[in-house]
Every structure is written in C-alpha cells, then in structure tokens.
C-alpha cells in the first residue's frame, strides 16, 4: 500500500507539472489563440480581456521567438483556480520544459507605448509570472510610414511617406496634395492601433461590393523595413475587413480633426 501511495503522489505531481487535463497538442488556432510575434505585433489580444472578464474556460497564448519557434502558454480555470501552463518544447533554441502554476489573478496594464499581461499570486519561486507584453513605441512621427487611399474611387489620400494629404471634393476635383504630418501623440496612437490590428499579417480581404457606388480602401504600410499592402471595400464584412476598416476610419478621423484638413475647401459635389 505504501508503494501505491508513493506512485499516486508521483503521478499527481507529474500531472500538475504537465498541466493536468489540458490538451497537450501544439496545434495553433489562428482564430481563437492569442498570437504574438516576438513582441512587435499581435493578433486576438482582445480574447485575453474576454477571458479575464468571464473568469471561466480556457485561453491559449502562442508567442513566436525571433527564430520563429512557438512557445505555448495555456490558461484555464479548474475548480475556481487559475492554472497557467508554460510549454517550451517546440523552441529549438531554448530549454525544453512544461511547467504549471496555480495563480490568483491575471492583470492588465496599458500605457501609450505598451500593453502587458501578468499573472499574480502564483505558487512556486516567482509569485508574478510574465505572460506577454506588446510594445508599440514609435520613436518619431516621421517613422510612421503608410499611404492610405480611401473613398469613392479612392481619391482621398493620406501619405505619411511624402508628408501630404489629398481631399476629394466629389465634383471631379481634389484639394491638394498639401503638406501634412501627424503629431507625435496622433502617430503613436495610430501605430498602437496598427500593432493591435496585426498590420503585418496576410489578411483575407476583398474589394468586391454589391452596391454602387461604393467606398473602398487601399493601405500600404512601410515601417521598420517591413512592408504590407491591403485593398478592400466597405462591403467586406469579414473579420479582417472590419478590423482594417476600423483602423482606416481611425486614421481618417484623426486627420479630419487637424487644422490642415479643416483649411481645405468644403466638398462641392455628391456621390453618383
């Protein structure tokens, strides 16, 4: 009986170390997992906020190293306790291990340049466990390089690469290009929205639209040696389409609040 008791104790410890009844697969779900590429762009981060609010179920976080290897971090509630499992077995350049901890809470901290999630009150040697951090600090406004064309025929343009703005007057003419640049605060907020929208991802968007006339968007981003290009219409109600439309409208809204935009002529025509 003593031997059986010892084996049960060892087995219990092994299950805790392996994460108990958590799935041990390494399959990545692009729609449901929070995915972070070595701290400079993120996808589905809002799912962590939902997990914090409901305080039930599970949530997987996948962080890719600089070399492109995934590190799996699983959170789930078991009997009212928050269990955190950390799996580095797929990291070719790290120490291979799977470890689990029971924590008290998941906390969120956000500033203009950073978003951080930390597990607090955890057992083991470290009571605070760093979960993930997304950085979106922009050193200078002129390092925010993008061209956004939008509207009917995409005749409006915000071009931070050349520092210009064009306004479509909807009568066959445009105002501009005129000199234009976002301030530091506005540029920082735009870059934050870009990072949280995972602006470097290959998104599935469409320019097709079943209404006429229709507005469309074209966004080309060139930041830090990384380029991306998207073309889509207002009819694209896919997740990627809605995400990019929200980003574009945020960029446009900030531009329209500037003195440069307000000094341009009023729209003289209409949509035909």
N, C-alpha and C positions, 0 to 999 in steps of 0.2 A: 504493500500500500504506500509505503514511503517513497518507493521508486516512482509509482504512478503520480503521486503528488508533485514530486520534483519535475517530472515530464510536463505535467499540466502547467506548472509555473513557468517553465521554459517556453512552452508553446504560447502561453498568454503574452509573455514578453516579446516573442517573435512576431505575433500578430500586431501588437502595438507598434513595434518598430517598422513593420511593413504596411501599416495604415489600416489594419483591421479589415473591414469588409469593403474598402474602397476598391474600385476596379484597377487592376494592375496593367492595363493596356496602355500603349503610348500613342493611340490614335488621336489626331488633332481635329477638333470640330471648329471649322472656321466661323461658323455662325454663333456658337454658344460659348466657346472658350475666350477668355481674355488673352490676347496675344500681344507681346511686347518684343520689339526688335532692338536689343541691347540699348534700351533707354531713350531712343530718339523718335520712335513713332509707335503708336498703339492702336489696337482695334478692340472694340467691345468693352471698353473700360466701364461704361455705364452699368454693365452687368454686375460688377462688384458693388456698386451703390445699391442696386436692387437686392443683392444678397444680404447686404448689411441691414436693409430696411425690413426684409421679411424674417430674418433670423431663423431660417429653416432651409432644408435641402442641401445642395452642394454647388460648388463652383470651381472650375479648373482655370488656373493661370499657366500660360506657357510663355516662357521667356527664352528668346534665342540669344545665344552668345555671339560674339563678334565673328567666330568661325562658322556660325550657322547651326550649331547644335542646340536642341531643345532641352530646357530644364522644366520639369513638371512640378507644379505646386497645386495641391488639391485641398480645398476647404470643404468641410461638411459638418453638419450638426448631428450629433449622436447622443440620444438621451439628454438633450438640453445642453450638451457641452460642445464647444467649437474645437474640432480636430483639424490640425494642419499637417499635411504630409508633403515632404520635400524629396524629390526624386531626381538625382543627377546621373543616373545610369546611362543616359544617352549622350552625355557630354564627353566627347573623345579626349578632351584636354583637361578634364577635372577629375576629382576623386569620386569614384562611383559609390553612391550610397543611397539608401532610402531610410528616412527617419520621420517619426511622427511626434507631435507635441499636442497637448491639450492647452488651449489658451482661453483667456477670459473675454477678449473682445477684439474686433477689427476696427481700427481707427483710420480716419481720412484727414489729410492735411493738404491744403491747396494754397499756393501763392500765385503771383502773376507769372512766375517762371518755372514752377514745379508742382507736380501732383504726386503725393506719397501715400501709400497704404502700409500700416504697421500693425502687426499682431501684438497685443499686450497681455501681460499676466500669464505668460506661458510657463509650463514646467520645464525642468532642465536647468542648465547653467545660465542660459540667456533668457530673462523674462520677457524681453521685447524681441520679436522676430521681424526683420525687414521683409516685406512681401514684394512690393515693387515700387519703383519710382520712375516717373516720366518727366523728362526735362524739356522745357520749351523756351529756354532763354535765348533771346535774339540780341546779339551784341550791338548791332547798329541797324537803324531803319533801312538803310540802303542795301543791307544784306538780304532783305525780303524780296526775292526776285520772282515775279509772276506777271503774266498777261491774262486778263480776264476780259473776254468779249461777250456781250450779252444783249438781250432784247430781240426785237423783230428784225431778222437778218443779221443779228449780232453786230450792229453798227455802233453801239456804245463800247468804249474800251477804257480799261484801267491798266496802265502799263508801268509797273514799278521798275522795270529794267531800263527803260528810257526816261522814266520820270515824267510821263504825260497822261492826260485824260481827254477823252472824246465823248461828247454828248450827242445823241441822236435827237434831232428836233422833230422827227416824224413828218416832215414835209418834203423829204428828198434831200435835205441838207443836214450837216452836222456842225456843231460848235467845237472847235479845236482842230488839232491837239493843242492843249495848253499845258504849261509846266505844272506838275503835281507830284506831291510826295506825302505819304502818311507821316504823322509824328511818331515819336518813339513809343508812346503808350498804345496808339492805334496799331502800329506794326506788330508790337508784342502780342496784343490780343488776337490779331489775325493769325500769327504764327501758332499761337496756342490752339486756336480752332483747327488749323491745318493738321497739327500733330495728332490731336484727339480724333480727327476725321480720318487718320491714317492716309495722309495725302500721297504717300509713295506706293500704295498698294495698286495692283492691277484690278481696277473696278469694272464691273459689268454694267455699262450704261448704254443708252440708246438715244439716237436723235429722232427716231420715228415719232410721229404725232398724228392723231386722227382729227385734229381741229385746225382750221385755217382762219386767219394767220395765227401763228404760234411763236412764243418766245423760245429761244434756245441759248445755250451757254457753251463757251469754249474756254477752258482753263489750261494754261501751260505754266508749270512751276519749275524753276531752276534755283535750287537753294543748296549750298554746300557741296556742289559737284554732283548733285542728284537731280535728274530731270523726270518729269511726268507730264502727260498730256491727256485731257479728257474732253469729249464732245458729247453733249446730251441736250434733251429738250425738256420743256416744262411738263410734258406728258409722262416722263419717266417716273413712275411711282415705286420703282424698286427701292430696296433699302439703300443701295449705293447711290441711286439717282436722288433720292430725298436727302441723303447726307450731303452730297455735293451741292444740291440746290440751296440747302440751309447755309452752307459755307459761303457760296456765291452771294446770296442775299445779305449775309452779314458784312461781307467786304463792300458791297454796293451801298448798304445803309451807312457805313462809316464814311464813305466818300461823299455821299449826298449831304452829310452834316458839315462839310468843310466850307470855308469861305470861298475857295476856288470854285467849287461846284455851284454854289449859290450865286456867284457872279456871272455865270453863263446865262445866255438867253433862255426864256421860257420855251417849252415845247409849243410849236406853232401848228402842227398838223395833227392827224389822227391815224389810228390803225385801220388799214383797209384790207 
